[in-house]
Amino acid sequence: DSYNVERVGVNIVEKDLEIGNKKNQWLQNELDLSKIIKPDEKGLFLVTVSFEKKDMLYNFSDDKAQTFTDDEYYNNPNSEGYIGTFGSTHKALILSDIGLTYKKGYKQHIVYSTDIINAKPKGGVNVFLKNYQNQVLAMKETDSEGKAVFEDISQEVFYIEGEKDAQKSVVVPNEMSWNLSTFSTEGDETQDDGTKAVIYTERGVYRPGDSVNISVIARNTDGTFPDNYPLNLKIYNPKQQVVFEQNQKDAKEGFYNFTYNTSENDMTGNWSIEASTGNKTFSQLLKIETVIPNRLKVKIEPQKEELTSADQTLNFKIKSNYLFGNPSSGLDTDVTGTLRSVSKTVPAFPDYTFNNEAIDYKEISQKILAGKLDDKGEKQVIWGLPKLTKVPSQIQATIETKVIERGGRDTQSATNVLINPYNNYVGIQKPDLDYSKTGENITLKAIVTDLKGKMVAGKKIRYTIYQNNRNWWWEYDNQNDFRLHYKSDNETQVVKQAEMDSKLQPLEISFKPENSGEYFIEVTDASVPNGHTAGFFFSSSFWGNSNAKDDGVLVLKSDKEKYNSGEKAIITFPNPENAQCLVSLERGNKVIKSYWYSTKDKMAKIEVPITADMLPTTYVSVSVIQPHAQTENDRPIRMYGVLPINVEDKETRQEVDLKLPTQLEAKKPFTVELQTKDKKATQFTLVVVDEGLLDLTNFKTPDPWDSFYKKLRLGVTTHDLFAYIIGVNKGDVFKTFSVGGDLDYMLNQQEMKKAKRFKLVSLYKGPTMTDENGYAKVTFTMPEYLGSVRVMAMTAKGKRFGSAEKTVPVKSDLIMLPTIPRVLSPGDTISLPVSVFSTKDNIKSAVVKLETEGALTVNGENKKSLVFDKPGDKDISFNINVGNTAENAKIILTGNSLSSIEQSITDINIRPSSPRIDAIQEKTGAKGQVTSFFVPDKGMKGSDKSVLTIARRPKLNLSNRLDYLNNYPYGGLEQSVSSVFSQLFLKDFVKTNDKGNKTLDNNINGAIKNLRKYQLGNGSFAYWSGDTETDIWATNYTGHFLIEAQKKGYFVPDEMMSNWYRFSKNQALN
């Protein structure tokens, strides 16, 4: 920034330069500054080159009244804005031979100094770490290896200064960072002090009203954690309101458990769990939905996981069985297929796009099959694929299968198969911003890869650059529509086109946008007809993004993908002659080792001993620095590369065996035995969950080892000045920034179903300790359930973690599966389908009897006899009438065979379809007079209630009015608060007994708790639960209620009250 430079600097020379009269050409000129700046002169010099209107070779317009709009004001030479935009440029200079590289970790700062002339380490350099106020935070002198290490400095370092022999160099971290988006440096965040915590639950989705068991395992870097250390856990609903908070101290070795009981009225959606210990916070998603578990297990098995352009069909098999083991013989199945375009990703090139933004590929959906499964519950399917043309990238084929039980209940499953319409793909490295500055060079990189993501050489590629300066809104409804018609638009023109051959290194594409407008760059594989084309849009304007300075990318290769402690990793990379290599080993946010390396070999090879402290990920960072004077190769003076080394230690895995019966029975106890294979003690949690419930979200058994030893993100940042050295005319790569991440398309596409009643299996134990030999025995009782359960164990001890699972059917000799509605209304008539299964050869006949309680009566026969030739299933049905009453009811099915008697009991709600009705009659009676009242029979049977009250004075009917308020059928905030506001003062003028007082207290406390559902993140309240807009009246009214409730001694959460107060205060001030 050159503004106001005269305040801190003085002009030392000013001179007019004659550059000739060639028009419309970029001319490269040199400035010899040796006579102005002496070799030993210190300081910062700013060189400015500028021109005025009189210096321009241009036929200016004589129209003094000419006006300019939009870009024309800045791009038309007749405009004063043209001089302001293009009339000057600046460059800052420092005379120095000191090269600086700076690495920043957690409270760790390391500076490496080199001699720019010969690239060798430079000792004796005074290194200063300075803050934004130019104050020295620390100073050290580099050693003989050119290294200065600063520890325990937590203040923010604004810049680094190196000084020796009257020379000075500077590194500004914010402007001189290595661009690491080309490298695989993503991963799990490393906490600054090494503390880490893992949160897990026993399943992937919960219903409103379910209990959520939350486990938290916390560890320090050394694998320890103090006993009884406080940990705070918060749960946020989808509106980011805190609905649960608990501090827990009674935990051993950092293994915690919390239980949160959801309410049946809780909102559905994505909730979140947040665990905090010290000043560190960790989070986990929590899904609450109205769901029903699957009763079938449906699998889709593709013949191939990925197809090529030669494949004309997609072959797969459907396999289905009931969770208790029987095949889904003869059930109906519907299969649909969808083809949609997805962007190909190559992990080795995360900042490259392999997509074409100018193509809108329309999704193709086809009905593949409507048929029946065979006796084994299977079906072989061949899907003839349509012709795939003009595909912007890969195609994802989604196969969705629905298997329908005879009662109408279905189970869905889906899987994806990738289809490659091309044998090779073109990738373009995208800039970090979608706009650039007119008149500045842009350098992009392009590659060709095979299907495995490896670069391919020798392929002819063609790149084309288009430009269009149309304001799209004049002709198109939106920008997307404009881009889809971009190439055919009559304002679009080709500004550059060329061909080149691909190599095993990225190719460079350079051009300079001369005019403002929308540009489109596409690169095509021209070696085959209809080869793949990648392309993206960007805009160019006078205010666009100026190209940042970055240096050449260095490709590092390792001899293995994973290493064990004690092995050696062999790292290779290209090495120019006379270069010096700075090698650094970095884990998380710490540099654990660094050293200089040099070799005359063209391919450098370094050995990295693997140690236990490198788990799970250590990065090898290499900076190859060439002497400034070298002219034998066209590589940048400094190239850099980063490579992750994945390290495992078998000692960190705790293998566990689970032993339990191969089959479980409902309403009977069962025992699970746990044994660590190393016979060492451990802590564990043990859960038993309905497999049909886990299948809804494809739930994977939690594995603490995966969480604690997943790939770490590189937290060390590296900065240097080599990209800013003058006199090294090398092509640098354009700075890019990684956008987005891995494709995250859920395999299971089905929507969560409307809530139906089902009895949940979710048993939990822990955390608890095994004995000293790693053995434990836990006994559960299986509730009334038929299907399949997954038994899961998660263990943790020090640095060792493990998990184990077993899936076990829950069945009996005779199984009855009724399909029952969630609720019924008075007067309904329903047909109750029941599937009856015989699971053993000795069951040849059975009688199923239906009984009801409450408002239900059986219409017709209540017994059905069945005959089985072999193990299998039969379908029967009963008719049921619902009486004119609102009481709850039971459906009781009893199955009787020669070897067993089974019973299934289901509770069902009878919900009235009309609202509550109140009628009041008042009469005045004299002494000795007989007064009669007529009691109307208007309500449903079982719901009528009559109350007779005799009083000396007119009655307020408070009981009726409070009843009405408590049962008000609308849930707006005003109504909810009104229903309890008056109850705050009821004790002041009405005598109530202990039972009445308790009822009032429960009503008021429940209402205060319920207000969380209405409060928004800014402290205000919405009128309806789930709304996101503030209602000022409801906010004021609710705040008034909360203030009065506090005065009466009721507990109001501090967070709720303080957030309301903060919002209300801000509103009042504004």
Secondary structure, DSSP 4 states (H G I P E B T S, - for coil): --TTGGGT---------------S---------TTTS-TT--SEEEEEEE--GGG--------TT----TTHHHH-TTSHHHHHHHSEEEEEEE---EEEEEEEETTEEEEEEEETTT--B--S-EEEEE-TT--EEEEEE--TTSEEEEES--SPP-EEEEEETTEEEEE-TTTSB---TTS----BPPPTT--EEEEEESSS-B-TT-EEEEEEEEE-TTS---TT--EEEEEE-TT--EEEEEEE---BTTEEEEEEE--TTPPPEEEEEEEEETTEEEEEEEEE------SEEEEEEES-SEE-TT--EEEEEEEEEETTS-B-TT-EEEEEEEEEEE----TT-TTEE-SBTT--PPPEEEEEEEEE--TTSEEEEEEEPPP--S-SSEEEEEEEEEEE-TTS-EEEEEEEEEE-S-SSEEEEEPPSSSEEETTS-EEEEEEEE-TTS-B--S-EEEEEEEEE---GGGT-SSHHHHHHTTTTSTT-EEEEEEEEE--SSPEEEEE---S-EEEEEEEEETTSTT--EEEEEEEEETTSPPPPP--EE---EES-SEEETT-EEEEEEE--TT-EEEEEEEETTEEEEEEEE--SSSEEEEEEE--GGG-SEEEEEEEEE--TT--SS-S-SEEEEEEEEEEE-GGGB--EEEE--SSB-TTSEEEEEEEETT----EEEEEEEEHHHHHTTTPPPP-HHHHHTSPBP---EEEESGGG-TT---PPPPP----S-S----S--PPPPPP------EEEEEEEE--TTSEEEEEEE--S--EEEEEEEEEEETTEEEEEEEEEEE--SEEEEE---SEE-TT-EEEEEEEEEE-STT--EEEEEEEEETTEEE-S--EEEEE-SSSEEEEEEEEEEE-SB---EEEEEEEE-SS-EEEEEEEEEE--SS------------TT----------SPBTT--------SS----HHHHHHHHHT-S---HHHHHHHHHGGGSHHHHS---HHHHHHHHHHHHHHHHHGGGTB-TTS-B-SSTT--S--HHHHHHHHHHHHHHHHTT----HHHHHHHHHHHHHHHH-
